[in-house]
Amino acid sequence: MATPNKEVVGKLNSFLRGEISAVETYRQALDKVTDPAIRSQLQSCEQDHEQRIQLLRARITELGGTPDQSSGAWGVWAKLLQGGGNLLGEKTALQALEEGEDHGLNDYRKELDELDGATRTWVESTLLPSAERTHGALSSLKRTVH
């Protein structure tokens, strides 16, 4: 087993907490959305986040670290944001989800230079394209809801 690089494992755990928070937030939104087409797209986005959780946990373990199990402080903020969105309707809920997607995508991009070469390449080839697809799907969905 590799000796853990605490800084890299810490960055990956930060990504992991964001992904866990995203799943929690999508589940909240899915509890409120009734339109079958919107639900289907949100479920697809949630599954993408679930897959990134599994990939991050495996990578953290591979590096000798211990994967975080909860979303932490980011999850509390996201739940509050999404809870407010749910009270105001689907469009606002989608906007809150998109803000979360923006945050996650920006985190991946801005933290790349803080990673070792192999992990950076892994994030760029595995996590970042998936995060960009999810972000794009949600942005498109938000534009279609009136």
Z-matrix of the N, CA and C atoms (Angstrom, degrees):
N
C 1 1.451
C 2 1.521 1 108.64
N 3 1.310 2 116.22 1 139.88
C 4 1.462 3 121.55 2 -178.64
C 5 1.525 4 110.40 3 -69.66
N 6 1.319 5 115.57 4 149.02
C 7 1.458 6 120.16 5 173.15
C 8 1.523 7 107.73 6 -71.24
N 9 1.322 8 117.46 7 129.17
C 10 1.462 9 118.11 8 -176.36
C 11 1.519 10 112.29 9 -68.23
N 12 1.303 11 114.98 10 132.92
C 13 1.458 12 121.19 11 170.15
C 14 1.519 13 103.62 12 -89.46
N 15 1.336 14 115.96 13 104.85
C 16 1.465 15 119.96 14 -171.47
C 17 1.522 16 112.40 15 -57.91
N 18 1.319 17 117.53 16 -36.56
C 19 1.463 18 119.82 17 -178.95
C 20 1.527 19 110.78 18 -67.05
N 21 1.331 20 116.54 19 -45.83
C 22 1.473 21 120.53 20 -179.92
C 23 1.526 22 110.32 21 -66.03
N 24 1.332 23 116.94 22 -45.28
C 25 1.461 24 120.33 23 178.00
C 26 1.530 25 109.60 24 -60.62
N 27 1.333 26 117.59 25 -38.76
C 28 1.459 27 121.02 26 177.51
C 29 1.523 28 112.00 27 -62.10
N 30 1.335 29 117.23 28 -42.18
C 31 1.468 30 120.73 29 177.91
C 32 1.524 31 110.35 30 -64.96
N 33 1.332 32 116.39 31 -43.47
C 34 1.464 33 119.66 32 179.79
C 35 1.528 34 111.02 33 -64.94
N 36 1.344 35 117.28 34 -37.71
C 37 1.459 36 119.75 35 176.39
C 38 1.521 37 110.84 36 -66.44
N 39 1.319 38 117.79 37 -33.33
C 40 1.466 39 120.60 38 175.41
C 41 1.532 40 109.69 39 -63.63
N 42 1.339 41 116.64 40 -44.61
C 43 1.462 42 120.38 41 175.60
C 44 1.532 43 109.96 42 -59.52
N 45 1.335 44 115.69 43 -43.34
C 46 1.463 45 121.49 44 -178.64
C 47 1.527 46 110.83 45 -61.11
N 48 1.326 47 117.92 46 -44.74
C 49 1.466 48 120.41 47 178.27
C 50 1.529 49 110.83 48 -60.88
N 51 1.323 50 116.79 49 -39.19
C 52 1.463 51 120.15 50 176.88
C 53 1.513 52 112.00 51 -63.42
N 54 1.313 53 116.98 52 -40.37
C 55 1.472 54 120.71 53 179.24
C 56 1.532 55 111.27 54 -68.22
N 57 1.331 56 116.94 55 -40.51
C 58 1.463 57 120.33 56 177.05
C 59 1.525 58 109.30 57 -62.41
N 60 1.321 59 116.51 58 -42.96
C 61 1.462 60 121.41 59 177.70
C 62 1.522 61 110.98 60 -60.61
N 63 1.334 62 116.45 61 -41.39
C 64 1.466 63 120.22 62 179.62
C 65 1.524 64 110.59 63 -61.01
N 66 1.325 65 117.54 64 -44.45
C 67 1.465 66 120.66 65 179.10
C 68 1.526 67 109.95 66 -61.69
N 69 1.329 68 116.80 67 -43.88
C 70 1.466 69 120.08 68 178.71
C 71 1.527 70 110.73 69 -59.69
N 72 1.330 71 116.22 70 -41.69
C 73 1.453 72 121.10 71 -177.18
C 74 1.528 73 111.10 72 -70.26
N 75 1.327 74 116.80 73 -41.59
C 76 1.469 75 119.54 74 176.79
C 77 1.524 76 110.51 75 -61.97
N 78 1.322 77 117.21 76 -38.94
C 79 1.473 78 119.36 77 179.56
C 80 1.523 79 110.94 78 -63.89
N 81 1.331 80 116.42 79 -38.68
C 82 1.466 81 119.47 80 176.05
C 83 1.524 82 110.47 81 -61.79
N 84 1.325 83 115.93 82 -45.63
C 85 1.467 84 119.86 83 -179.09
C 86 1.528 85 110.53 84 -63.79
N 87 1.328 86 117.09 85 -41.08
C 88 1.464 87 120.59 86 -179.17
C 89 1.525 88 112.15 87 -63.90
N 90 1.326 89 116.89 88 -27.08
C 91 1.463 90 120.24 89 176.28
C 92 1.524 91 111.66 90 -66.32
N 93 1.332 92 117.22 91 -22.73
C 94 1.464 93 121.62 92 -174.31
C 95 1.530 94 113.78 93 -104.70
N 96 1.325 95 117.37 94 -24.33
C 97 1.468 96 121.26 95 -174.25
C 98 1.517 97 109.77 96 -84.53
N 99 1.332 98 115.95 97 130.39
C 100 1.460 99 120.37 98 -178.70
C 101 1.528 100 113.11 99 -108.77
N 102 1.326 101 118.08 100 -23.08
C 103 1.467 102 121.58 101 -179.20
C 104 1.534 103 109.51 102 -64.31
N 105 1.342 104 117.77 103 121.87
C 106 1.470 105 120.96 104 -175.88
C 107 1.536 106 113.86 105 -59.84
N 108 1.318 107 117.87 106 -38.68
C 109 1.469 108 120.76 107 -179.08
C 110 1.528 109 110.69 108 -67.16
N 111 1.325 110 116.32 109 -42.83
C 112 1.464 111 120.25 110 178.89
C 113 1.523 112 109.97 111 -66.82
N 114 1.335 113 116.32 112 -43.72
C 115 1.474 114 120.13 113 178.53
C 116 1.522 115 110.93 114 -57.74
N 117 1.312 116 116.84 115 -43.16
C 118 1.462 117 121.03 116 -178.61
C 119 1.529 118 110.81 117 -61.16
N 120 1.321 119 116.76 118 -44.43
C 121 1.464 120 119.78 119 -179.64
C 122 1.523 121 111.20 120 -68.56
N 123 1.327 122 117.31 121 -39.11
C 124 1.462 123 119.87 122 177.77
C 125 1.526 124 111.16 123 -65.73
N 126 1.331 125 116.83 124 -38.34
C 127 1.463 126 120.39 125 177.35
C 128 1.525 127 110.60 126 -63.55
N 129 1.316 128 117.23 127 -38.62
C 130 1.459 129 121.21 128 177.51
C 131 1.536 130 110.76 129 -63.33
N 132 1.322 131 116.22 130 -43.51
C 133 1.475 132 120.19 131 177.81
C 134 1.523 133 110.65 132 -63.33
N 135 1.342 134 116.11 133 -42.42
C 136 1.464 135 119.81 134 178.89
C 137 1.531 136 110.42 135 -60.81
N 138 1.324 137 117.26 136 -41.57
C 139 1.464 138 121.11 137 179.19
C 140 1.527 139 111.26 138 -63.87
N 141 1.330 140 116.92 139 -36.89
C 142 1.472 141 119.90 140 176.17
C 143 1.527 142 110.43 141 -61.23
N 144 1.332 143 116.38 142 -42.16
C 145 1.467 144 120.07 143 178.21
C 146 1.530 145 110.74 144 -65.71
N 147 1.325 146 117.21 145 -40.49
C 148 1.472 147 121.55 146 177.21
C 149 1.532 148 110.48 147 -58.86
N 150 1.328 149 116.09 148 -42.03
C 151 1.464 150 119.70 149 179.46
C 152 1.529 151 110.44 150 -64.50
N 153 1.333 152 117.16 151 -40.95
C 154 1.465 153 119.66 152 178.30
C 155 1.529 154 111.44 153 -64.96
N 156 1.335 155 117.13 154 -34.08
C 157 1.466 156 120.19 155 175.47
C 158 1.522 157 109.75 156 -59.51
N 159 1.318 158 116.67 157 -48.24
C 160 1.465 159 120.55 158 -178.70
C 161 1.528 160 111.29 159 -63.04
N 162 1.326 161 116.71 160 -42.07
C 163 1.465 162 120.72 161 178.81
C 164 1.532 163 111.21 162 -63.64
N 165 1.321 164 116.51 163 -43.57
C 166 1.468 165 120.06 164 179.64
C 167 1.524 166 111.42 165 -65.64
N 168 1.314 167 117.51 166 -43.34
C 169 1.469 168 119.72 167 178.72
C 170 1.529 169 110.77 168 -60.23
N 171 1.321 170 116.07 169 -42.44
C 172 1.463 171 119.63 170 179.29
C 173 1.529 172 111.11 171 -64.33
N 174 1.312 173 117.91 172 -43.26
C 175 1.467 174 121.75 173 -179.13
C 176 1.534 175 110.88 174 -65.57
N 177 1.317 176 117.26 175 -43.21
C 178 1.468 177 121.13 176 179.27
C 179 1.527 178 109.51 177 -61.28
N 180 1.316 179 116.48 178 -44.76
C 181 1.468 180 120.87 179 178.55
C 182 1.523 181 110.42 180 -63.46
N 183 1.322 182 116.59 181 -42.54
C 184 1.466 183 121.91 182 178.59
C 185 1.527 184 110.84 183 -58.59
N 186 1.327 185 117.07 184 -35.07
C 187 1.466 186 121.48 185 179.61
C 188 1.530 187 112.31 186 -82.84
N 189 1.330 188 116.68 187 0.58
C 190 1.455 189 120.53 188 177.68
C 191 1.508 190 113.97 189 89.55
N 192 1.318 191 117.30 190 9.83
C 193 1.457 192 121.24 191 179.89
C 194 1.516 193 111.92 192 -95.29
N 195 1.319 194 115.16 193 178.99
C 196 1.455 195 122.43 194 177.49
C 197 1.525 196 108.49 195 -114.94
N 198 1.326 197 117.78 196 117.48
C 199 1.467 198 120.42 197 -179.77
C 200 1.523 199 112.14 198 -65.80
N 201 1.326 200 116.42 199 137.31
C 202 1.459 201 121.28 200 173.56
C 203 1.520 202 108.91 201 -64.05
N 204 1.341 203 115.71 202 152.82
C 205 1.457 204 120.78 203 -177.01
C 206 1.524 205 113.59 204 -108.63
N 207 1.341 206 117.45 205 -11.14
C 208 1.464 207 119.37 206 -177.98
C 209 1.527 208 109.99 207 -132.89
N 210 1.326 209 114.44 208 170.31
C 211 1.459 210 120.12 209 -177.88
C 212 1.522 211 112.69 210 -81.49
N 213 1.326 212 118.20 211 -14.81
C 214 1.458 213 120.84 212 177.65
C 215 1.523 214 112.87 213 66.15
N 216 1.320 215 116.13 214 -151.41
C 217 1.471 216 122.19 215 -175.56
C 218 1.520 217 111.89 216 -62.24
N 219 1.331 218 118.19 217 -37.59
C 220 1.460 219 120.90 218 179.29
C 221 1.520 220 110.31 219 -59.60
N 222 1.325 221 117.07 220 -37.64
C 223 1.454 222 120.64 221 -179.98
C 224 1.517 223 112.68 222 -65.38
N 225 1.326 224 117.01 223 -37.77
C 226 1.463 225 120.70 224 178.08
C 227 1.524 226 109.89 225 -62.90
N 228 1.336 227 117.11 226 -46.00
C 229 1.463 228 121.09 227 -179.98
C 230 1.526 229 110.65 228 -63.47
N 231 1.334 230 116.64 229 -45.02
C 232 1.462 231 120.41 230 -178.97
C 233 1.530 232 111.15 231 -62.85
N 234 1.329 233 117.02 232 -38.66
C 235 1.463 234 120.06 233 178.78
C 236 1.525 235 110.89 234 -64.73
N 237 1.318 236 116.37 235 -41.15
C 238 1.465 237 119.41 236 177.21
C 239 1.522 238 110.98 237 -62.73
N 240 1.328 239 116.09 238 -44.91
C 241 1.458 240 121.22 239 179.97
C 242 1.526 241 110.30 240 -61.95
N 243 1.321 242 116.98 241 -48.32
C 244 1.451 243 120.41 242 -178.65
C 245 1.521 244 110.82 243 -68.45
N 246 1.324 245 117.67 244 -36.74
C 247 1.457 246 120.47 245 178.07
C 248 1.516 247 110.75 246 -59.10
N 249 1.322 248 116.83 247 -42.75
C 250 1.466 249 121.00 248 175.89
C 251 1.510 250 111.06 249 -64.44
N 252 1.320 251 117.13 250 -39.58
C 253 1.462 252 120.99 251 178.00
C 254 1.515 253 111.72 252 -63.24
N 255 1.319 254 116.35 253 -39.36
C 256 1.462 255 119.99 254 179.90
C 257 1.522 256 111.56 255 -63.97
N 258 1.315 257 117.35 256 -34.77
C 259 1.458 258 120.66 257 179.06
C 260 1.519 259 111.48 258 -68.90
N 261 1.332 260 117.07 259 -27.83
C 262 1.461 261 121.39 260 -174.20
C 263 1.523 262 113.82 261 -97.05
N 264 1.315 263 119.11 262 -5.92
C 265 1.453 264 120.77 263 175.56
C 266 1.517 265 114.12 264 117.26
N 267 1.342 266 114.27 265 173.87
C 268 1.465 267 120.98 266 -175.34
C 269 1.520 268 112.86 267 -60.79
N 270 1.314 269 117.39 268 -45.91
C 271 1.467 270 121.01 269 -176.97
C 272 1.532 271 110.49 270 -59.35
N 273 1.320 272 117.14 271 -44.51
C 274 1.458 273 121.05 272 -179.92
C 275 1.528 274 110.49 273 -69.31
N 276 1.329 275 116.66 274 -37.86
C 277 1.463 276 120.11 275 176.88
C 278 1.529 277 110.45 276 -61.88
N 279 1.330 278 116.26 277 -41.95
C 280 1.468 279 120.22 278 178.16
C 281 1.527 280 110.84 279 -65.61
N 282 1.309 281 116.59 280 -37.13
C 283 1.460 282 120.18 281 177.98
C 284 1.533 283 110.07 282 -63.80
N 285 1.335 284 116.48 283 -41.33
C 286 1.464 285 120.18 284 178.06
C 287 1.528 286 110.52 285 -64.18
N 288 1.323 287 117.27 286 -41.11
C 289 1.462 288 120.64 287 176.89
C 290 1.527 289 110.78 288 -62.66
N 291 1.340 290 116.03 289 -41.00
C 292 1.465 291 118.91 290 179.58
C 293 1.530 292 111.02 291 -64.68
N 294 1.326 293 117.41 292 -37.71
C 295 1.459 294 119.90 293 176.82
C 296 1.524 295 110.45 294 -62.05
N 297 1.317 296 116.77 295 -39.22
C 298 1.461 297 120.47 296 175.49
C 299 1.519 298 111.86 297 -63.79
N 300 1.341 299 116.33 298 -40.93
C 301 1.467 300 120.52 299 176.98
C 302 1.531 301 110.24 300 -63.16
N 303 1.332 302 116.99 301 -41.90
C 304 1.471 303 120.91 302 176.86
C 305 1.525 304 110.38 303 -57.23
N 306 1.326 305 115.20 304 -47.80
C 307 1.462 306 121.11 305 -178.03
C 308 1.535 307 110.54 306 -60.20
N 309 1.323 308 116.55 307 -47.67
C 310 1.463 309 120.76 308 -178.81
C 311 1.514 310 112.45 309 -62.82
N 312 1.321 311 116.21 310 -45.23
C 313 1.461 312 120.60 311 179.91
C 314 1.524 313 110.79 312 -63.13
N 315 1.321 314 116.22 313 -42.72
C 316 1.470 315 119.95 314 178.24
C 317 1.522 316 111.18 315 -64.09
N 318 1.328 317 117.84 316 -38.10
C 319 1.466 318 120.76 317 177.19
C 320 1.525 319 110.85 318 -60.08
N 321 1.319 320 116.67 319 -48.74
C 322 1.463 321 119.21 320 179.48
C 323 1.532 322 110.34 321 -57.27
N 324 1.310 323 116.74 322 -46.86
C 325 1.462 324 120.71 323 -176.02
C 326 1.521 325 112.80 324 -66.80
N 327 1.327 326 117.45 325 -44.13
C 328 1.466 327 119.24 326 -174.61
C 329 1.529 328 112.77 327 -76.12
N 330 1.306 329 118.10 328 -21.69
C 331 1.466 330 120.97 329 -177.64
C 332 1.533 331 113.32 330 -92.38
N 333 1.312 332 118.56 331 -3.31
C 334 1.461 333 120.57 332 -177.44
C 335 1.530 334 112.87 333 -55.08
N 336 1.324 335 117.32 334 -41.76
C 337 1.459 336 120.76 335 -177.66
C 338 1.521 337 113.24 336 -69.51
N 339 1.331 338 116.86 337 -12.83
C 340 1.464 339 121.27 338 -179.91
C 341 1.536 340 112.05 339 -89.52
N 342 1.322 341 116.85 340 -2.18
C 343 1.458 342 121.48 341 -176.21
C 344 1.518 343 111.45 342 -101.61
N 345 1.340 344 116.16 343 154.09
C 346 1.459 345 119.52 344 172.75
C 347 1.522 346 108.83 345 -67.69
N 348 1.328 347 117.22 346 163.37
C 349 1.463 348 121.79 347 -174.14
C 350 1.513 349 114.72 348 -55.51
N 351 1.325 350 116.39 349 -45.80
C 352 1.465 351 119.97 350 -177.70
C 353 1.524 352 111.28 351 -66.94
N 354 1.326 353 116.32 352 -41.05
C 355 1.465 354 119.37 353 -179.74
C 356 1.516 355 110.53 354 -70.77
N 357 1.329 356 116.62 355 -37.73
C 358 1.469 357 119.79 356 177.43
C 359 1.528 358 110.02 357 -60.41
N 360 1.320 359 116.67 358 -47.18
C 361 1.461 360 121.13 359 178.85
C 362 1.525 361 110.46 360 -59.94
N 363 1.327 362 116.46 361 -41.85
C 364 1.463 363 121.30 362 178.77
C 365 1.528 364 110.78 363 -62.28
N 366 1.330 365 117.56 364 -46.02
C 367 1.466 366 120.89 365 179.07
C 368 1.528 367 110.15 366 -62.58
N 369 1.329 368 116.69 367 -44.71
C 370 1.467 369 120.62 368 -178.26
C 371 1.524 370 112.28 369 -64.87
N 372 1.317 371 117.57 370 -33.56
C 373 1.461 372 119.78 371 -175.56
C 374 1.529 373 113.56 372 -95.13
N 375 1.326 374 117.26 373 -20.90
C 376 1.464 375 120.43 374 -174.35
C 377 1.529 376 112.73 375 -112.64
N 378 1.324 377 117.00 376 -56.05
C 379 1.463 378 120.31 377 -173.46
C 380 1.519 379 113.18 378 -82.69
N 381 1.319 380 116.67 379 -45.66
C 382 1.467 381 120.42 380 -174.38
C 383 1.530 382 112.65 381 -61.34
N 384 1.338 383 119.91 382 -46.73
C 385 1.475 384 118.55 383 178.29
C 386 1.536 385 112.45 384 -60.67
N 387 1.318 386 116.60 385 -38.43
C 388 1.462 387 120.29 386 178.48
C 389 1.524 388 110.59 387 -65.92
N 390 1.331 389 117.46 388 -43.05
C 391 1.467 390 121.42 389 178.64
C 392 1.526 391 110.68 390 -63.89
N 393 1.325 392 116.79 391 -37.86
C 394 1.471 393 120.31 392 178.55
C 395 1.523 394 110.82 393 -66.31
N 396 1.334 395 117.46 394 -39.86
C 397 1.473 396 120.76 395 177.77
C 398 1.529 397 111.07 396 -63.82
N 399 1.328 398 116.26 397 -45.44
C 400 1.460 399 120.11 398 -179.77
C 401 1.523 400 110.30 399 -62.89
N 402 1.318 401 116.58 400 -43.79
C 403 1.466 402 121.15 401 179.06
C 404 1.527 403 110.04 402 -60.41
N 405 1.317 404 116.43 403 -46.19
C 406 1.463 405 120.88 404 179.85
C 407 1.517 406 112.35 405 -63.16
N 408 1.323 407 116.91 406 -40.52
C 409 1.463 408 120.73 407 179.46
C 410 1.524 409 110.47 408 -64.06
N 411 1.321 410 116.65 409 -43.01
C 412 1.450 411 118.94 410 -179.61
C 413 1.523 412 111.69 411 -69.17
N 414 1.316 413 117.14 412 -39.17
C 415 1.472 414 120.38 413 177.44
C 416 1.523 415 111.08 414 -60.78
N 417 1.327 416 116.30 415 -43.38
C 418 1.477 417 120.33 416 177.80
C 419 1.519 418 111.01 417 -64.16
N 420 1.310 419 116.42 418 -42.96
C 421 1.454 420 120.92 419 -179.96
C 422 1.521 421 110.27 420 -62.13
N 423 1.315 422 117.49 421 -43.84
C 424 1.462 423 121.14 422 -178.80
C 425 1.530 424 111.32 423 -60.48
N 426 1.326 425 116.95 424 -36.80
C 427 1.457 426 120.44 425 -179.65
C 428 1.531 427 112.68 426 -69.66
N 429 1.320 428 117.32 427 -21.72
C 430 1.470 429 120.43 428 -177.92
C 431 1.517 430 113.11 429 -89.04
N 432 1.331 431 117.78 430 -15.42
C 433 1.471 432 121.42 431 -177.50
C 434 1.521 433 109.80 432 -90.70
N 435 1.310 434 115.81 433 131.16
C 436 1.487 435 120.21 434 -178.33
C 437 1.499 436 111.43 435 -106.34
